[in-house]
Amino acid sequence: MPVNIDPEQLNDEREQVIAKWLFKDVDLISQQIELGEENVKRFDELLSIFDCCQSSWFATEHLFDNTELEKVWHEFESNF
């Protein structure tokens, strides 16, 4: 380490380090937000698919009375 330290150069380097860490955190936060938005979109799509399945089940439910499929469906539906 040099004996003669220029305070202005030291301050400039300090500002560069601070800026680097700030931008790193902003990038990380942006990535987390994007991942969260993707997860919300996937969940909405899953709900939409489940609604379609439920509508199909209601239309044909009577065809499966007292069958294993009926039991499995009701178990799945209660867990969802």
N, C-alpha and C positions, 0 to 999 in steps of 0.2 A: 504494500500500500504506500503510495507516495506521501512524503512528509508534508509537502505543500498542497493542500486541498483547496481547490477553487470553490468557494461557497456557491457561486452561480451555477457552475457545472454540477455540483452535488444536488442543488435544488432542481435543475433540469432533469437529472436522472431520477430523482424521487418522483417528480410529476409523471415521467414516462412509466414508471413502475405502477403508480396509482392508476393511471389511465388504462394500462394493460389489464390490471385486475378488475377494474370496473367493467370494461368491455367483455371480459371473460364471463363475469357474472350475468351480464345482460344477455349474452348468447345462451348461457345455460338456462336462464329463466325463459327465454323465447322458445327453446327446444322443449322445455317441460310444458309450456302452454300449448304448443302444437300437438304434443303427444296426448295431452288431456282432451283437446278438441277432437282428435282422431278417435279416442276411446268413447267419447260422447256420441259421435257419429255412428260408430259400430254398435253401440248399445241401442240407439234409436232404430237402426236397421234390424237388429235382433228383435226388438219389440214389434216392429212392423211384420216381420216374418211370423212371430208368434201369433199376432192378431189374425193373420191369414190362415194359419193352422187351426186356430180356434174357430174361425168361421167355417172352415171346411168340416171340422169335427161336428159342429152344431148341425150342419146340413145333412150329415150322414150318421149321426150318433145312434139313431134307432137301429141301424144295420149291425151294430156291434154290441147290443145289449147282452150282458152276462158273458162276455168273452174276456180273454186275457188282455186283449188290446184295450178294452174299456178300463180295466184296472190300471194298466200301465199309464194310460192317458190321464186318468184322474190323479195318479201319484205325481206325474210330471207337472200337471197343471197346478197342483197344490204347492209344489216346490218352486215354481216360477214366480 
